[in-house]
Amino acid sequence: MLKVKLKDITFDTPILVASGTYGYGNEVEGLADVSKLGGIITKSVTRLPREGNPPPRITETAAGMLNSIGLANLGVEAYCKEKIPFLNELDTKIIINVAGTAMSDYIETFEMLENHGGNHVGYEINISCPNVKEGGMEFGVSPKMTEQLTKELRSRTDRILIMKLSPNVTRIQDIGLAAEAGGADAVSAINTVVGMGIDVKKRKVKLHTIYGGLSGPAIKPVALACVHKLNKVLSIPIIGLGGISTAEDVLEFILAGADLVQVGTINYKHPSRGMTICDDLIAFCKENNMSNILELQGQLDK
């Protein structure tokens, strides 16, 4: 009922865990049964280790959270040695999120991951992070650079290639079309929305970087609109994310045009929420005599 195929890979459910929200995958050991998920998208990895932004770099909002972690990670060399062996043993599909600040960063990181022999089924390329001052975001706002980067990475792998899109652009459709033209197998939409928090009593901003990425329920309407816009122009699959915390949220994204979804911010509070959503989706299919959840696609009454 929940199986979804992306390229030549069949996912048992359309529920993926958004990048970073399960860390590298081992942080939730004992807290969640990952075998019930479609897959895990790991925390972003970059060519060299990054300490990320100075604290404070995360704060709650009324309907979600703001973060400016700044792609803190251990770097691709340590990632290959320390994380991939564990990921290879997990009973779910693994997609590695890759980030960078220049074309060469992405390519070198990508090639090292490809040559390491991991069992991961694909990559999600972060061209849309608003939490670093240099690089990555330039790719996410330029159709030309998005297409060029996608082509470079496409030529280096037969695994699933997903480009993660930013909502902080004039027309997300243009970036999606560029990713498709470059050979992407899918796009994921959306990354966080640029936001800001202010402490009135202290008269100070809540993040060291002033601005950060807003995620959680507050951005779901924005994410739904982006998925719907992309669905109108793309022929490749769309992975929807942004504020998903219930089965009903997932159904909305599928109706908007998504093939798969990612559960993100809610994992910090309820790390097993993805499994609950899967159970609820199965119940929905049975109640509505549906053989597969994607029968909902194209059924939106406009």
Rosetta blueprint (number, residue, H / E / L):
1 M L
2 L L
3 K L
4 V E
5 K E
6 L E
7 K L
8 D L
9 I E
10 T E
11 F E
12 D L
13 T L
14 P L
15 I E
16 L E
17 V E
18 A L
19 S L
20 G E
21 T L
22 Y L
23 G E
24 Y L
25 G L
26 N L
27 E L
28 V L
29 E L
30 G L
31 L L
32 A L
33 D L
34 V H
35 S H
36 K H
37 L L
38 G L
39 G E
40 I E
41 I E
42 T L
43 K L
44 S L
45 V E
46 T L
47 R L
48 L L
49 P L
50 R E
51 E L
52 G L
53 N L
54 P L
55 P L
56 P L
57 R L
58 I E
59 T E
60 E E
61 T E
62 A L
63 A L
64 G E
65 M E
66 L E
67 N E
68 S L
69 I L
70 G L
71 L L
72 A L
73 N E
74 L L
75 G L
76 V H
77 E H
78 A H
79 Y H
80 C H
81 K H
82 E H
83 K H
84 I H
85 P H
86 F H
87 L H
88 N L
89 E L
90 L L
91 D L
92 T L
93 K E
94 I E
95 I E
96 I E
97 N E
98 V E
99 A E
100 G L
101 T L
102 A L
103 M H
104 S H
105 D H
106 Y H
107 I H
108 E H
109 T H
110 F H
111 E H
112 M H
113 L H
114 E H
115 N H
116 H H
117 G L
118 G L
119 N L
120 H L
121 V L
122 G E
123 Y E
124 E E
125 I E
126 N E
127 I L
128 S L
129 C L
130 P L
131 N L
132 V L
133 K L
134 E L
135 G L
136 G L
137 M H
138 E H
139 F H
140 G H
141 V H
142 S L
143 P H
144 K H
145 M H
146 T H
147 E H
148 Q H
149 L H
150 T H
151 K H
152 E H
153 L H
154 R H
155 S L
156 R L
157 T L
158 D L
159 R L
160 I E
161 L E
162 I E
163 M E
164 K E
165 L L
166 S L
167 P L
168 N L
169 V L
170 T L
171 R L
172 I H
173 Q H
174 D H
175 I H
176 G H
177 L H
178 A H
179 A H
180 E H
181 A H
182 G H
183 G L
184 A L
185 D L
186 A E
187 V E
188 S E
189 A E
190 I L
191 N L
192 T L
193 V E
194 V E
195 G E
196 M E
197 G L
198 I E
199 D E
200 V L
201 K L
202 K L
203 R L
204 K E
205 V E
206 K L
207 L L
208 H L
209 T L
210 I L
211 Y E
212 G E
213 G E
214 L E
215 S E
216 G L
217 P H
218 A H
219 I H
220 K H
221 P H
222 V H
223 A H
224 L H
225 A H
226 C H
227 V H
228 H H
229 K H
230 L H
231 N H
232 K H
233 V H
234 L L
235 S L
236 I L
237 P L
238 I E
239 I E
240 G E
241 L E
242 G L
243 G L
244 I L
245 S L
246 T L
247 A H
248 E H
249 D H
250 V H
251 L H
252 E H
253 F H
254 I H
255 L H
256 A H
257 G L
258 A L
259 D L
260 L E
261 V E
262 Q E
263 V E
264 G L
265 T H
266 I H
267 N H
268 Y H
269 K L
270 H L
271 P L
272 S L
273 R H
274 G H
275 M H
276 T H
277 I H
278 C H
279 D H
280 D H
281 L H
282 I H
283 A H
284 F H
285 C H
286 K H
287 E H
288 N L
289 N L
290 M L
291 S L
292 N L
293 I H
294 L H
295 E H
296 L H
297 Q L
298 G L
299 Q L
300 L L
301 D L
302 K L
